[in-house]
Amino acid sequence: MLEGNAGWPFSLRFHLHPDVKAKLEAGAVQLTLPGRQQWRFSAAGGRLSLGPSIYLGDGRRRNTQAILVEGRTGAEGAAVKWAFRAEGRRG
């Protein structure tokens, strides 16, 4: 739940590891991990998209992606729900 005056913009960011491949399809983000395991990210309460990000976890700068959920607060704030769900089996 996000609180604030009506009309305030918000942006939730889920930064991905550079080895995770992401693509937006059918209103969700399909994630493919290095071992080919697949996950699906879905969200309600904001607009879903992908944007650029930077990974510094191994001591060097690497370009990657972030999942973005963006919107504006309403009169009662904003309720944003999200979920990661495994798809299929490890391959």
All heavy atoms as an XYZ file, in Angstrom:
700
protein
N       0.849     -1.177      0.000
C       0.000      0.000      0.000
C       0.890      1.234      0.000
O       1.815      1.327      0.801
C      -0.889     -0.066      1.243
C      -1.945      0.954      1.274
S      -3.164      0.533      0.019
C      -4.252      1.872      0.207
N       0.643      2.141     -0.904
C       1.376      3.398     -0.972
C       0.451      4.520     -0.528
O      -0.701      4.574     -0.943
C       1.850      3.670     -2.402
C       2.730      2.595     -3.018
C       2.938      2.873     -4.492
C       4.054      2.511     -2.290
N       0.964      5.372      0.317
C       0.178      6.504      0.792
C       0.754      7.788      0.227
O       1.959      7.885      0.002
C       0.199      6.551      2.315
C      -0.462      5.352      2.954
C      -0.443      5.411      4.465
O       0.093      6.376      5.033
O      -0.967      4.476      5.078
N      -0.100      8.762      0.022
C       0.347     10.050     -0.484
C      -0.824     10.824     -1.048
O      -1.934     10.298     -1.167
N      -0.576     12.041     -1.383
C      -1.610     12.870     -1.996
C      -2.002     12.297     -3.343
O      -1.195     11.664     -4.029
C      -1.091     14.303     -2.181
C      -0.830     14.983     -0.860
O      -1.451     14.661      0.145
N       0.097     15.915     -0.852
N      -3.235     12.519     -3.728
C      -3.725     12.034     -5.016
C      -2.891     12.631     -6.152
O      -2.529     13.803     -6.122
C      -5.201     12.397     -5.191
N      -2.574     11.794     -7.127
C      -1.862     12.251     -8.315
C      -0.348     12.175     -8.229
O       0.337     12.520     -9.181
N       0.197     11.704     -7.115
C       1.661     11.601     -7.002
C       2.158     10.383     -7.782
O       1.613      9.291     -7.665
C       2.068     11.484     -5.540
C       1.987     12.774     -4.806
C       0.893     13.588     -4.699
C       3.025     13.413     -4.086
N       1.189     14.683     -3.943
C       2.495     14.595     -3.553
C       4.340     13.084     -3.818
C       3.249     15.462     -2.800
C       5.084     13.953     -3.056
C       4.543     15.128     -2.555
N       3.215     10.553     -8.572
C       3.749      9.412     -9.319
C       4.535      8.468     -8.402
O       5.124      8.907     -7.416
C       4.675     10.067    -10.346
C       5.088     11.345     -9.716
C       3.936     11.792     -8.861
N       4.499      7.177     -8.751
C       5.336      6.208     -8.054
C       5.964      5.262     -9.072
O       5.467      5.093    -10.182
C       4.552      5.417     -6.997
C       3.475      4.520     -7.550
C       3.773      3.246     -8.008
C       2.161      4.939     -7.580
C       2.787      2.412     -8.499
C       1.150      4.112     -8.069
C       1.474      2.850     -8.537
N       7.103      4.680     -8.681
C       7.803      3.714     -9.513
C       8.443      2.664     -8.611
O       9.289      2.998     -7.781
C       8.874      4.417    -10.356
O       9.553      3.476    -11.157
N       8.010      1.431     -8.757
C       8.621      0.305     -8.053
C       9.578     -0.364     -9.029
O       9.228     -0.586    -10.191
C       7.558     -0.692     -7.601
C       6.412     -0.127     -6.768
C       5.401     -1.217     -6.471
C       6.924      0.482     -5.491
N      10.773     -0.691     -8.559
C      11.793     -1.271     -9.434
C      12.304     -2.580     -8.855
O      12.689     -2.632     -7.696
C      12.954     -0.303     -9.615
C      12.535      0.978    -10.288
C      13.640      2.043    -10.263
N      13.156      3.259    -10.846
C      13.270      3.580    -12.132
N      13.890      2.751    -12.943
N      12.774      4.700    -12.587
N      12.317     -3.596     -9.691
C      12.843     -4.906     -9.329
C      14.058     -5.140    -10.236
O      13.907     -5.473    -11.413
C      11.781     -5.990     -9.550
C      10.550     -5.799     -8.702
C       9.541     -4.926     -9.103
C      10.408     -6.471     -7.508
C       8.400     -4.755     -8.329
C       9.274     -6.300     -6.720
C       8.279     -5.433     -7.137
N      15.250     -4.934     -9.688
C      16.492     -5.022    -10.468
C      16.866     -6.487    -10.674
O      16.842     -7.280     -9.733
C      17.604     -4.266     -9.754
C      17.287     -2.815     -9.590
N      17.563     -1.889    -10.574
C      16.678     -2.143     -8.593
C      17.158     -0.702    -10.166
N      16.607     -0.819     -8.967
N      17.209     -6.836    -11.900
C      17.504     -8.217    -12.270
C      19.007     -8.439    -12.415
O      19.746     -7.531    -12.805
C      16.815     -8.556    -13.590
C      15.295     -8.378    -13.604
C      14.755     -8.601    -15.013
C      14.642     -9.319    -12.603
N      19.446     -9.648    -12.134
C      20.834    -10.038    -12.371
C      21.074    -10.037    -13.890
O      20.166    -10.371    -14.671
C      21.087    -11.435    -11.789
C      22.511    -11.828    -11.823
N      23.099    -12.382    -12.937
C      23.470    -11.729    -10.878
C      24.370    -12.618    -12.679
N      24.617    -12.235    -11.429
N      22.268     -9.682    -14.335
C      22.526     -9.623    -15.781
C      22.337    -10.952    -16.515
O      22.101    -10.960    -17.727
C      23.990     -9.177    -15.878
C      24.312     -8.582    -14.570
C      23.404     -9.210    -13.559
N      22.429    -12.073    -15.807
C      22.254    -13.370    -16.463
C      20.786    -13.756    -16.638
O      20.481    -14.769    -17.255
C      22.970    -14.469    -15.665
C      24.484    -14.298    -15.692
O      25.007    -13.606    -16.595
O      25.147    -14.857    -14.793
N      19.874    -12.966    -16.088
C      18.439    -13.218    -16.234
C      17.944    -12.482    -17.477
O      18.173    -11.290    -17.636
C      17.660    -12.748    -14.986
C      16.156    -12.887    -15.202
C      18.111    -13.514    -13.753
N      17.304    -13.207    -18.364
C      16.730    -12.612    -19.574
C      15.257    -12.324    -19.315
O      14.529    -13.180    -18.816
C      16.864    -13.559    -20.773
C      18.290    -14.003    -21.044
C      19.178    -12.822    -21.362
C      20.604    -13.280    -21.600
N      21.589    -12.382    -21.081
N      14.826    -11.119    -19.664
C      13.443    -10.709    -19.406
C      12.802    -10.172    -20.672
O      13.445     -9.484    -21.455
C      13.419     -9.634    -18.316
N      11.516    -10.513    -20.847
C      10.762     -9.918    -21.953
C       9.319     -9.741    -21.512
O       8.756    -10.555    -20.785
C      10.888    -10.718    -23.245
C      10.223    -12.039    -23.266
C      10.396    -12.687    -24.642
C       9.761    -14.054    -24.659
N       9.860    -14.676    -25.964
N       8.750     -8.645    -21.963
C       7.365     -8.298    -21.644
C       6.465     -8.975    -22.656
O       6.654     -8.833    -23.863
C       7.210     -6.776    -21.706
C       5.949     -6.160    -21.161
C       5.789     -6.467    -19.682
C       5.983     -4.660    -21.365
N       5.496     -9.754    -22.138
C       4.549    -10.396    -23.045
C       3.236    -10.666    -22.330
O       3.222    -11.094    -21.174
C       5.119    -11.685    -23.632
C       5.488    -12.740    -22.634
C       6.042    -14.002    -23.295
O       6.783    -13.897    -24.280
O       5.713    -15.078    -22.794
N       2.164    -10.380    -22.989
C       0.813    -10.639    -22.486
C       0.584    -10.053    -21.092
O       0.022    -10.704    -20.222
C       0.528    -12.136    -22.495
N       1.038     -8.826    -20.865
C       0.792     -8.146    -19.602
C       1.590     -8.657    -18.421
O       1.273     -8.352    -17.273
N       2.639     -9.435    -18.675
C       3.503     -9.961    -17.625
C       4.945     -9.940    -18.131
O       5.194     -9.689    -19.308
C       3.095    -11.382    -17.246
N       5.887    -10.202    -17.245
C       7.294    -10.292    -17.645
C       7.726    -11.743    -17.538
O       7.591    -12.364    -16.475
C       8.198     -9.395    -16.776
C       9.659     -9.573    -17.166
C       7.792     -7.935    -16.913
N       8.209    -12.293    -18.641
C       8.719    -13.660    -18.674
C      10.218    -13.595    -18.365
O      10.963    -12.890    -19.038
C       8.494    -14.277    -20.054
C       8.900    -15.718    -20.151
C       7.970    -16.628    -19.379
O       6.766    -16.426    -19.349
N       8.523    -17.628    -18.740
N      10.647    -14.311    -17.330
C      12.046    -14.323    -16.910
C      12.637    -15.692    -17.192
O      12.046    -16.721    -16.848
C      12.155    -14.028    -15.414
C      11.521    -12.728    -14.953
C      11.395    -12.699    -13.440
C      12.355    -11.564    -15.435
N      13.821    -15.712    -17.823
C      14.529    -16.962    -18.072
C      15.869    -16.896    -17.362
O      16.676    -16.000    -17.619
C      14.725    -17.195    -19.579
O      13.444    -17.168    -20.225
C      15.400    -18.530    -19.841
N      16.087    -17.852    -16.451
C      17.325    -17.918    -15.686
C      18.385    -18.686    -16.472
O      18.057    -19.381    -17.437
C      17.065    -18.580    -14.336
C      16.428    -17.689    -13.267
C      15.123    -17.081    -13.678
C      16.304    -18.416    -11.962
N      19.657    -18.594    -16.058
C      20.729    -19.262    -16.809
C      20.502    -20.760    -17.014
O      20.854    -21.297    -18.048
C      21.974    -19.008    -15.963
C      21.669    -17.751    -15.239
C      20.189    -17.787    -14.974
N      19.918    -21.455    -16.043
C      19.647    -22.889    -16.185
C      18.394    -23.186    -16.978
O      17.916    -24.312    -16.989
N      17.832    -22.163    -17.623
C      16.638    -22.228    -18.463
C      15.343    -22.333    -17.669
O      14.277    -22.506    -18.237
C      16.753    -23.325    -19.513
C      17.906    -23.069    -20.459
C      18.146    -24.177    -21.453
N      16.947    -24.654    -22.106
C      16.647    -24.475    -23.380
N      17.456    -23.805    -24.142
N      15.553    -24.976    -23.901
N      15.425    -22.253    -16.341
C      14.202    -22.208    -15.546
C      13.479    -20.905    -15.866
O      14.109    -19.863    -16.032
C      14.516    -22.279    -14.057
C      13.276    -22.303    -13.199
C      13.582    -22.356    -11.717
O      14.690    -22.099    -11.300
N      12.577    -22.686    -10.936
N      12.143    -20.972    -15.937
C      11.364    -19.788    -16.279
C      10.443    -19.390    -15.138
O       9.874    -20.233    -14.452
C      10.562    -20.017    -17.554
C      11.463    -20.166    -18.759
C      10.712    -20.068    -20.056
O       9.520    -20.331    -20.122
N      11.410    -19.670    -21.097
N      10.332    -18.071    -14.972
C       9.454    -17.465    -13.985
C       8.620    -16.417    -14.683
O       9.015    -15.876    -15.716
C      10.274    -16.805    -12.875
C      10.933    -17.782    -11.960
C      12.052    -18.536    -12.231
C      10.536    -18.129    -10.650
N      12.361    -19.315    -11.163
C      11.448    -19.089    -10.165
C       9.498    -17.711     -9.825
C      11.342    -19.637     -8.895
C       9.397    -18.254     -8.559
C      10.316    -19.213     -8.109
N       7.473    -16.113    -14.098
C       6.589    -15.080    -14.637
C       6.327    -14.079    -13.525
O       5.980    -14.446    -12.413
C       5.287    -15.716    -15.103
C       4.365    -14.774    -15.831
C       3.184    -15.585    -16.368
N       2.640    -15.203    -17.627
C       3.240    -15.050    -18.788
N       4.521    -15.211    -18.873
N       2.607    -14.736    -19.879
N       6.515    -12.787    -13.844
C       6.238    -11.704    -12.908
C       4.983    -11.002    -13.382
O       4.886    -10.605    -14.545
C       7.404    -10.709    -12.877
C       7.152     -9.524    -11.987
C       7.540     -9.538    -10.665
C       6.524     -8.389    -12.480
C       7.297     -8.450     -9.841
C       6.281     -7.294    -11.666
C       6.668     -7.332    -10.342
N       4.017    -10.844    -12.473
C       2.804    -10.100    -12.816
C       2.550     -9.066    -11.729
O       3.020     -9.209    -10.596
C       1.609    -11.051    -12.960
O       1.415    -11.785    -11.766
N       1.828     -8.027    -12.091
C       1.533     -6.956    -11.140
C       0.179     -6.346    -11.456
O      -0.261     -6.330    -12.607
C       2.612     -5.880    -11.195
N      -0.480     -5.845    -10.406
C      -1.741     -5.121    -10.540
C      -1.617     -3.835     -9.743
O      -0.971     -3.806     -8.701
C      -2.898     -5.956    -10.009
N      -2.200     -2.766    -10.249
C      -2.170     -1.488     -9.548
C      -1.184     -0.499    -10.138
O      -0.961      0.570     -9.574
N      -0.579     -0.856    -11.268
C       0.366      0.031    -11.944
C       0.676     -0.500    -13.330
O       0.296     -1.621    -13.684
N       1.354      0.305    -14.121
C       1.735     -0.071    -15.493
C       3.048     -0.830    -15.448
O       4.032     -0.369    -14.875
C       1.858      1.177    -16.360
C       2.153      0.891    -17.824
C       2.190      2.171    -18.648
N       3.009      3.208    -18.052
C       4.328      3.337    -18.221
N       4.985      2.480    -18.963
N       4.987      4.320    -17.645
N       3.098     -1.982    -16.063
C       4.265     -2.849    -16.056
C       5.125     -2.595    -17.292
O       4.613     -2.509    -18.406
C       3.775     -4.300    -16.044
C       4.774     -5.410    -15.832
C       5.485     -5.264    -14.487
C       4.063     -6.753    -15.907
N       6.446     -2.480    -17.081
C       7.373     -2.312    -18.202
C       8.761     -2.787    -17.781
O       8.983     -3.163    -16.633
C       7.422     -0.847    -18.667
O       7.944     -0.018    -17.649
N       9.693     -2.758    -18.724
C      11.098     -3.065    -18.462
C      11.919     -1.820    -18.728
O      11.613     -1.046    -19.639
C      11.585     -4.196    -19.371
C      11.005     -5.581    -19.106
C      11.392     -6.543    -20.229
C      11.486     -6.112    -17.770
N      12.972     -1.615    -17.942
C      13.844     -0.475    -18.128
C      15.287     -0.849    -17.852
O      15.570     -1.931    -17.330
N      16.214      0.031    -18.183
C      17.635     -0.257    -17.962
C      18.004     -0.186    -16.486
O      17.395      0.543    -15.706
C      18.348      0.834    -18.759
C      17.373      1.962    -18.796
C      16.007      1.325    -18.815
N      19.014     -0.960    -16.107
C      19.547     -0.950    -14.753
C      21.033     -1.273    -14.829
O      21.552     -1.603    -15.902
C      18.817     -1.974    -13.878
O      19.271     -1.904    -12.542
N      21.692     -1.196    -13.697
C      23.130     -1.489    -13.612
C      23.359     -2.454    -12.461
O      22.793     -2.293    -11.381
C      23.945     -0.206    -13.395
C      23.761      0.718    -14.592
C      25.421     -0.517    -13.179
C      24.325      2.093    -14.383
N      24.187     -3.460    -12.697
C      24.555     -4.447    -11.680
C      26.003     -4.214    -11.277
O      26.877     -4.090    -12.126
C      24.378     -5.856    -12.256
C      24.779     -6.955    -11.324
C      23.926     -7.374    -10.313
C      26.006     -7.595    -11.457
C      24.277     -8.400     -9.459
C      26.362     -8.626    -10.605
C      25.498     -9.025     -9.609
O      25.853    -10.035     -8.763
N      26.248     -4.145     -9.967
C      27.606     -3.931     -9.449
C      28.029     -5.046     -8.497
O      29.033     -4.925     -7.805
C      27.683     -2.580     -8.718
C      27.343     -1.351     -9.549
C      27.220     -0.117     -8.665
C      28.394     -1.136    -10.624
N      27.272     -6.142     -8.447
C      27.466     -7.194     -7.451
C      28.790     -7.920     -7.507
O      29.217     -8.485     -6.506
N      29.460     -7.958     -8.629
C      30.738     -8.663     -8.707
C      31.922     -7.696     -8.818
O      33.005     -8.078     -9.238
C      30.734     -9.664     -9.864
C      30.445     -9.029    -11.214
O      30.354     -7.787    -11.293
O      30.310     -9.772    -12.198
N      31.693     -6.437     -8.438
C      32.774     -5.452     -8.427
C      33.005     -4.736     -9.738
O      33.874     -3.878     -9.834
N      32.236     -5.078    -10.742
C      32.353     -4.369    -12.022
C      30.961     -3.972    -12.484
O      29.967     -4.579    -12.109
C      33.066     -5.217    -13.068
C      32.391     -6.509    -13.381
C      33.271     -7.409    -14.270
N      32.701     -8.734    -14.330
C      32.124     -9.249    -15.397
N      32.068     -8.561    -16.525
N      31.614    -10.450    -15.382
N      30.923     -2.949    -13.298
C      29.648     -2.418    -13.793
C      29.173     -3.267    -14.970
O      29.894     -3.449    -15.949
C      29.870     -0.975    -14.225
C      28.655     -0.313    -14.762
C      29.013      1.069    -15.301
N      27.905      1.637    -15.986
C      27.274      2.733    -15.604
N      27.712      3.409    -14.564
N      26.255      3.183    -16.274
N      27.931     -3.767    -14.846
C      27.331     -4.544    -15.925
C      25.921     -4.034    -16.165
O      25.160     -3.808    -15.230
C      27.284     -6.024    -15.555
C      28.675     -6.627    -15.407
C      28.644     -8.018    -14.816
N      27.952     -8.977    -15.657
C      27.646    -10.209    -15.254
N      27.968    -10.619    -14.046
N      27.020    -11.020    -16.056
N      25.580     -3.842    -17.426
C      24.229     -3.412    -17.772
C      23.258     -4.569    -17.592
O      23.599     -5.728    -17.856
C      24.173     -2.907    -19.208
C      24.931     -1.614    -19.393
O      25.022     -0.822    -18.465
N      25.481     -1.407    -20.566
N      22.078     -4.245    -17.135
C      21.030     -5.240    -16.955
C      19.681     -4.557    -17.101
O      19.610     -3.432    -17.597
C      21.190     -5.965    -15.594
O      20.261     -7.039    -15.537
C      20.994     -5.032    -14.425
N      18.633     -5.233    -16.680
C      17.283     -4.685    -16.771
C      16.635     -4.631    -15.390
O      17.056     -5.331    -14.462
C      16.412     -5.559    -17.674
C      16.790     -5.501    -19.141
C      15.878     -6.384    -19.940
O      15.878     -7.592    -19.789
N      15.071     -5.769    -20.812
N      15.597     -3.829    -15.283
C      14.758     -3.783    -14.089
C      13.313     -3.887    -14.544
O      12.935     -3.357    -15.587
C      14.969     -2.485    -13.312
N      12.526     -4.586    -13.747
C      11.080     -4.605    -13.951
C      10.530     -3.354    -13.270
O      10.883     -3.065    -12.125
C      10.449     -5.859    -13.318
C      11.012     -7.123    -13.969
C       8.928     -5.803    -13.448
C      10.627     -8.400    -13.238
N       9.701     -2.606    -13.971
C       9.120     -1.376    -13.432
C       7.611     -1.528    -13.292
O       6.950     -2.066    -14.189
C       9.401     -0.192    -14.362
C      10.846      0.038    -14.773
C      10.930      1.163    -15.794
C      11.690      0.350    -13.575
N       7.091     -1.057    -12.168
C       5.647     -0.942    -11.969
C       5.420      0.528    -11.623
O       5.882      1.001    -10.588
C       5.128     -1.853    -10.835
C       3.617     -1.724    -10.708
C       5.528     -3.308    -11.077
N       4.747      1.257    -12.514
C       4.607      2.703    -12.356
C       3.145      3.119    -12.402
O       2.328      2.473    -13.043
C       5.371      3.426    -13.469
C       6.860      3.111    -13.446
C       7.598      3.720    -14.610
O       7.301      3.363    -15.759
O       8.475      4.559    -14.339
N       2.858      4.206    -11.713
C       1.498      4.729    -11.716
C       1.418      6.020    -10.930
O       2.433      6.654    -10.638
N       0.207      6.393    -10.568
C      -0.061      7.589     -9.758
C      -1.001      7.200     -8.627
O      -1.891      6.374     -8.814
C      -0.688      8.698    -10.595
C       0.261      9.279    -11.611
C      -0.311     10.543    -12.245
N       0.683     11.166    -13.081
C       1.581     12.051    -12.669
N       1.606     12.424    -11.415
N       2.460     12.568    -13.491
N      -0.803      7.832     -7.498
C      -1.685      7.571     -6.366
C      -3.060      8.156     -6.642
O      -3.200      9.165     -7.330
C      -1.118      8.188     -5.074
O      -0.894      9.584     -5.276
C       0.169      7.515     -4.648
N      -4.064      7.505     -6.086
C      -5.437      8.002     -6.165
C      -5.798      8.694     -4.863
O      -4.935      8.942     -4.011
N      -7.060      8.963     -4.670
C      -7.530      9.643     -3.459
C      -7.212      8.848     -2.195
O      -6.972      9.418     -1.132
C      -9.031      9.888     -3.558
N      -7.162      7.530     -2.299
C      -6.871      6.658     -1.155
C      -5.446      6.128     -1.210
O      -5.134      5.118     -0.565
C      -7.859      5.490     -1.134
C      -9.304      5.904     -1.002
C      -9.596      6.561      0.340
O      -9.070      6.086      1.358
O     -10.343      7.553      0.346
N      -4.569      6.727     -1.991
C      -3.215      6.200     -2.171
C      -3.203      5.229     -3.333
O      -3.931      5.414     -4.308
N      -2.414      4.165     -3.219
C      -2.353      3.161     -4.282
C      -2.063      1.800     -3.654
O      -1.252      1.698     -2.743
C      -1.281      3.513     -5.307
N      -2.741      0.795     -4.141
C      -2.478     -0.584     -3.731
C      -1.832     -1.289     -4.913
O      -2.409     -1.338     -6.003
C      -3.770     -1.281     -3.329
N      -0.635     -1.792     -4.718
C       0.081     -2.497     -5.774
C       0.354     -3.915     -5.282
O       0.874     -4.110     -4.190
C       1.412     -1.790     -6.129
C       2.124     -2.526     -7.246
C       1.164     -0.338     -6.513
N      -0.017     -4.882     -6.097
C       0.251     -6.291     -5.784
C       1.141     -6.855     -6.875
O       0.977     -6.517     -8.048
C      -1.056     -7.081     -5.724
C      -1.985     -6.634     -4.628
C      -3.245     -7.463     -4.628
C      -4.187     -7.004     -3.531
N      -5.390     -7.827     -3.467
N       2.072     -7.720     -6.479
C       2.922     -8.364     -7.470
C       3.208     -9.790     -7.049
O       3.077    -10.151     -5.882
C       4.222     -7.595     -7.712
C       5.146     -7.549     -6.538
C       6.078     -8.484     -6.184
C       5.238     -6.512     -5.568
N       6.730     -8.090     -5.055
C       6.238     -6.875     -4.645
C       4.573     -5.309     -5.379
C       6.581     -6.089     -3.570
C       4.912     -4.526     -4.301
C       5.913     -4.904     -3.417
N       3.604    -10.609     -8.033
C       3.902    -12.009     -7.760
C       4.930    -12.522     -8.755
O       4.923    -12.141     -9.926
C       2.631    -12.851     -7.853
N       5.826    -13.380     -8.263
C       6.730    -14.171     -9.094
C       6.217    -15.604     -9.027
O       5.999    -16.127     -7.939
C       8.162    -14.145     -8.548
C       8.883    -12.857     -8.744
C       8.880    -11.879     -7.756
C       9.610    -12.611     -9.897
C       9.565    -10.692     -7.918
C      10.294    -11.423    -10.075
C      10.282    -10.466     -9.080
N       6.023    -16.241    -10.183
C       5.552    -17.627    -10.214
C       6.457    -18.456    -11.120
O       6.721    -18.070    -12.267
C       4.126    -17.679    -10.741
C       3.127    -17.093     -9.760
C       1.689    -17.408    -10.157
N       0.782    -16.941     -9.127
C       0.271    -15.719     -9.059
N       0.586    -14.831     -9.988
N      -0.560    -15.383     -8.100
N       6.867    -19.597    -10.603
C       7.672    -20.525    -11.414
C       6.800    -21.113    -12.514
O       5.616    -21.391    -12.294
C       8.232    -21.627    -10.538
N       7.391    -21.300    -13.674
C       6.672    -21.880    -14.801
C       7.378    -23.154    -15.261
O       8.593    -23.153    -15.430
C       6.639    -20.885    -15.966
C       5.933    -19.615    -15.610
C       5.024    -19.165    -16.705
O       5.336    -19.371    -17.871
O       3.971    -18.596    -16.372
N       6.625    -24.194    -15.454
C       7.206    -25.449    -15.944
C       8.194    -26.047    -14.964
O       8.177    -25.764    -13.774
N       9.087    -26.835    -15.488
C      10.118    -27.493    -14.668
C      11.495    -27.065    -15.099
O      11.693    -26.608    -16.214
C       9.997    -29.013    -14.828
C       8.681    -29.560    -14.381
C       8.679    -31.053    -14.621
N       7.417    -31.606    -14.185
C       7.306    -32.436    -13.174
N       8.384    -32.818    -12.513
N       6.143    -32.898    -12.817
N      12.443    -27.277    -14.203
C      13.840    -27.004    -14.585
C      14.225    -27.914    -15.725
O      13.900    -29.083    -15.741
C      14.776    -27.268    -13.400
C      14.856    -26.120    -12.507
C      15.883    -26.380    -11.467
N      15.717    -25.303    -10.503
C      16.671    -24.789     -9.796
N      17.867    -25.278     -9.846
N      16.443    -23.801     -8.989
N      14.980    -27.317    -16.667
C      15.312    -28.126    -17.828
C      16.715    -28.292    -18.030
O      17.719    -27.963    -17.989
